Amino acid sequence: MIGFHSPHGWNLMIGSIYKDFGFAHNDQIRSGLVSTFPVILDTIFKYQIFRYLNRLSPSLTMQTRNTFSWINEEITQSISISLMIYIITGDSISNAYPIFAQQGYENPREATGPIVCANCHLANKPEDIEVLQAVLLDTLFEVVVRIPYDMQLKQILANGKKGVLNVGVVLIFPEGFELALPDCIAPETKEKIVNLPFQDYHPTKKNILVIVLVPGKKFSEITFLILSLDLASNKHAHFLKYPIYIGENRGRGQIYPNGNKSNNTVYNFTTTCIRDVEIVLQDPLCVQDLLFFLASIVFVQILLVIKKKQFERV
């Protein structure tokens, strides 16, 4: 070969192209391009040299034609190999959203709002969440998450047989909100709460909850019991509207919570699957003032009616 073979240089160049154009990072595709691009450029360079020699020496026509046919075969073979590598390793793009992104992201939500892309296999499906419009300080409230999907869908289990599709949920609350402890839950409420493997997304982030893959047929509806902010533990709490973000996973993830790959399939993700709702943290004093104001209006109306009756008698 003539000298287009510097794997490190090609790796850096292709990596910079991926970064500049926003392509998804894929080591298999990059390695395939690094190995085939030099061959293609090398054969093209030879082709141009022999074309130039053919112009200088027409007597070498037969030999040059044989060389041209060989070079054409080289180029065709190299391009075919590149396309095969891309088709095999570059699976169709999936709309996705992370549920097992602990290993790659400290916070699953970007500063601009959407949940970051991660290595899990999730279709962009509808989500359904039911939550109160407003809550008071240090109050327990329920969040009901529903995961709608076609119950006829199956997935390949570890034993090779088809089974029920797995589902999972990630729920992001405002800072200061956290999952209620079992001691704080009343006995009648505990019956609603299914014993599921809740886990914190990060040891320092109690407001981000993750449920790993569970059977979707049994857990298509999941109830979270959440404890709202407490001024005793959070002096910087404000009585505002707070967003709650939810993402739902259907099917096996490409990465398990410990970071190990679940299979060798490569998926590139372009969109997030997320829904957000708002909940108001209500100030008890404002509620008391509102009740006092309404009671005052009712009292004034009663006085006006009594005064009107007295005036009619006179």
C-alpha positions in Angstrom: 0.0 0.0 0.0 1.1 3.5 -0.6 0.9 5.1 2.8 -2.6 6.0 3.9 -2.4 3.6 6.8 -2.2 5.4 10.2 -5.0 3.9 12.3 -4.5 6.4 15.1 -4.7 9.4 12.7 -7.8 8.0 11.0 -9.4 7.3 14.4 -8.9 10.9 15.5 -10.2 12.3 12.2 -13.3 10.1 12.1 -13.9 10.8 15.8 -13.7 14.6 15.1 -16.2 14.2 12.2 -18.6 12.3 14.5 -18.3 15.1 17.0 -18.7 18.0 14.6 -21.8 16.6 12.8 -23.4 15.3 16.0 -23.3 11.6 15.0 -23.9 9.0 17.7 -20.7 7.5 19.1 -20.2 3.9 18.0 -16.9 2.1 18.4 -17.7 -0.7 16.0 -18.6 1.7 13.1 -15.6 3.8 13.8 -13.3 0.8 13.8 -14.8 -0.4 10.5 -14.4 3.0 8.9 -10.8 3.3 10.1 -9.9 -0.1 8.5 -11.7 0.5 5.2 -11.1 4.2 4.4 -7.3 3.8 3.9 -7.9 0.9 1.4 -10.4 2.9 -0.6 -8.2 6.0 -0.8 -5.1 3.9 -1.6 -6.8 2.2 -4.5 -8.2 5.6 -5.8 -4.7 7.0 -5.6 -3.3 4.1 -7.6 -6.0 4.6 -10.1 -5.0 8.2 -10.7 -1.3 7.2 -11.0 -2.0 4.6 -13.7 -4.3 7.0 -15.6 -1.4 9.5 -15.7 1.1 6.8 -16.8 -1.4 5.7 -19.5 -1.3 9.2 -21.0 2.5 9.3 -20.9 2.9 5.8 -22.5 0.0 4.7 -24.7 2.0 1.5 -25.6 1.2 0.1 -22.1 -2.5 0.2 -23.0 -3.2 -3.6 -22.4 -1.2 -3.7 -19.2 -2.9 -0.5 -18.0 -6.4 -1.9 -18.8 -5.7 -5.0 -16.8 -4.5 -2.8 -13.9 -7.5 -0.6 -14.2 -9.9 -3.6 -14.0 -8.0 -4.8 -10.9 -8.2 -1.4 -9.3 -11.9 -1.1 -10.1 -12.4 -4.5 -8.4 -10.4 -3.2 -5.4 -12.5 -0.1 -5.1 -15.8 -2.0 -5.5 -14.8 -4.5 -2.9 -13.6 -1.9 -0.4 -16.9 0.1 -0.7 -18.9 -3.1 -0.4 -17.0 -4.0 2.8 -17.7 -0.5 4.2 -21.4 -0.7 3.5 -21.6 -4.2 5.0 -19.9 -3.0 8.2 -22.2 0.0 8.4 -25.3 -2.1 7.8 -24.3 -4.8 10.3 -23.1 -2.5 13.1 -25.3 0.5 12.5 -28.7 -0.7 13.6 -31.8 1.3 12.9 -32.1 4.4 15.1 -34.4 3.9 18.1 -36.3 6.5 19.9 -35.0 6.1 23.5 -34.8 7.4 26.9 -32.5 6.3 29.8 -33.5 4.2 32.8 -30.1 2.7 33.5 -27.9 5.8 33.0 -26.3 5.8 36.4 -23.0 4.8 35.1 -22.8 7.6 32.5 -24.6 10.6 34.0 -24.7 11.9 37.5 -28.1 13.6 36.8 -30.4 12.0 34.2 -31.9 15.4 33.3 -30.0 18.0 31.4 -29.9 21.7 32.4 -32.0 22.5 29.4 -34.8 20.2 30.5 -35.0 16.9 28.7 -33.7 13.7 30.1 -30.3 12.7 28.6 -30.0 10.0 26.1 -28.7 6.7 27.5 -28.1 3.1 26.6 -31.4 1.5 27.0 -34.0 0.1 24.5 -37.1 2.2 24.8 -39.7 3.1 22.2 -41.1 6.6 22.2 -44.5 5.6 23.8 -47.2 7.5 25.7 -46.9 7.9 29.4 -49.7 8.5 32.0 -49.1 10.0 35.4 -51.7 11.0 38.0 -50.7 13.5 40.8 -52.3 16.0 43.1 -52.5 19.6 41.9 -51.1 21.0 45.2 -49.7 19.7 48.5 -48.8 21.2 51.8 -45.4 21.1 53.6 -44.2 17.7 55.0 -47.2 15.9 53.6 -47.5 12.4 52.1 -49.1 12.2 48.6 -49.5 9.6 46.0 -48.2 9.6 42.4 -49.8 7.0 40.2 -47.8 6.0 37.1 -49.3 3.9 34.3 -47.3 2.3 31.6 -49.6 1.7 28.6 -48.4 -0.8 26.0 -49.7 -3.7 23.9 -50.0 -6.7 26.3 -49.6 -9.1 23.4 -46.0 -8.0 22.9 -43.3 -10.5 24.0 -39.6 -10.5 24.6 -36.9 -13.1 24.6 -36.1 -14.2 28.2 -32.8 -15.5 29.5 -33.8 -19.1 28.9 -34.5 -18.3 25.2 -38.3 -18.5 25.5 -40.7 -15.7 24.9 -42.2 -14.0 28.0 -43.9 -11.0 29.3 -42.4 -7.6 28.4 -40.4 -5.9 31.1 -41.1 -2.3 32.1 -39.4 0.2 34.3 -39.8 3.8 35.5 -37.7 6.7 36.4 -39.3 9.6 38.3 -37.6 12.9 39.0 -39.1 15.1 41.8 -38.0 18.6 42.9 -35.1 18.6 45.3 -36.3 18.0 48.9 -39.1 15.6 47.8 -38.3 12.0 48.6 -39.8 8.5 48.8 -41.8 8.0 52.0 -40.2 5.7 54.6 -42.2 2.6 55.6 -42.6 3.9 59.1 -44.4 7.0 57.8 -47.0 5.1 55.9 -50.4 4.2 57.4 -51.4 0.5 57.4 -54.4 1.2 55.1 -52.1 3.0 52.6 -49.5 0.2 52.6 -52.0 -2.0 50.8 -51.9 0.3 47.8 -48.1 0.3 47.6 -46.8 -2.7 45.8 -43.5 -4.0 47.1 -41.2 -3.0 44.3 -37.4 -2.6 44.1 -37.3 1.2 44.4 -33.8 2.6 44.3 -32.2 6.0 44.3 -30.7 7.1 41.0 -27.7 8.4 42.9 -26.7 8.2 46.6 -26.8 12.0 46.9 -30.1 12.4 44.9 -33.0 11.2 46.9 -35.5 13.0 44.6 -34.7 10.7 41.6 -36.2 7.2 41.8 -35.7 4.3 39.5 -37.6 1.0 39.2 -35.6 -1.7 37.4 -37.2 -4.0 34.9 -40.3 -5.7 36.3 -43.0 -7.8 34.6 -45.2 -5.4 32.7 -48.3 -7.4 32.9 -48.3 -7.3 36.7 -46.9 -3.8 37.2 -48.6 -1.8 34.4 -49.6 0.6 37.2 -47.2 1.7 39.9 -48.0 3.9 42.9 -45.3 6.0 44.5 -45.9 7.5 48.0 -43.9 10.7 48.2 -43.1 13.0 51.1 -43.1 16.7 50.3 -40.7 19.4 51.4 -40.2 20.2 55.0 -39.0 23.6 56.2 -37.2 22.1 59.1 -34.8 20.2 56.8 -34.8 22.7 53.9 -34.7 26.3 54.8 -34.5 27.4 51.2 -37.9 25.9 50.2 -40.2 28.2 48.2 -43.9 27.9 47.7 -43.9 27.6 43.9 -44.9 25.3 41.1 -42.5 22.4 40.8 -42.1 20.1 37.8 -42.2 16.3 38.1 -40.6 14.4 35.3 -41.4 10.8 34.3 -39.9 8.3 31.9 -41.1 4.8 31.2 -39.1 1.9 29.8 -40.7 -1.0 27.8 -38.5 -3.9 26.9 -35.0 -5.0 28.0 -32.4 -2.3 28.5 -29.1 -2.4 26.7 -27.3 -1.7 30.0 -28.1 -3.0 33.4 -27.9 -0.8 36.5 -24.3 -2.0 37.2 -23.2 -0.9 33.8 -22.9 -4.4 32.2 -24.3 -4.8 28.7 -27.4 -7.0 28.4 -26.6 -8.0 24.8 -24.4 -7.1 21.9 -26.9 -5.1 19.8 -25.9 -1.5 19.1 -28.6 1.1 19.4 -28.3 4.8 18.7 -30.8 7.1 20.3 -32.0 10.5 19.0 -35.0 11.5 21.1 -36.2 11.4 24.7 -39.3 9.8 26.0 -40.4 12.0 28.9 -43.5 13.7 30.3 -43.7 16.4 33.0 -46.5 17.6 35.2 -46.5 20.3 37.8 -47.4 20.3 41.5 -47.9 23.3 43.7 -46.2 23.5 47.1 -48.9 25.4 49.0 -48.2 27.7 51.9 -50.4 26.9 54.9 -50.7 30.5 55.8 -52.0 31.4 52.4 -54.6 28.6 52.7 -55.7 30.0 56.1 -55.9 33.5 54.7 -58.0 32.3 51.8 -60.4 30.5 54.1 -60.6 33.6 56.3 -61.4 35.8 53.3 -64.1 33.4 52.0 -65.6 33.2 55.5 -65.6 37.0 55.7 -67.5 37.2 52.4 -70.1 34.7 53.5 -70.5 36.6 56.8 -71.0 40.0 55.0 -73.5 38.4 52.7 -75.5 37.1 55.7 -75.5 40.5 57.3 -76.7 42.1 54.1 -79.6 39.6 53.8 -80.6 40.3 57.5 -80.4 44.0 56.9 -82.6 43.7 53.8 -85.2 41.7 55.8 -85.3 44.4 58.5 -85.7 47.1 55.9 -88.6 45.3 54.2 -90.4 45.0 57.6 -90.1 48.7 58.2 
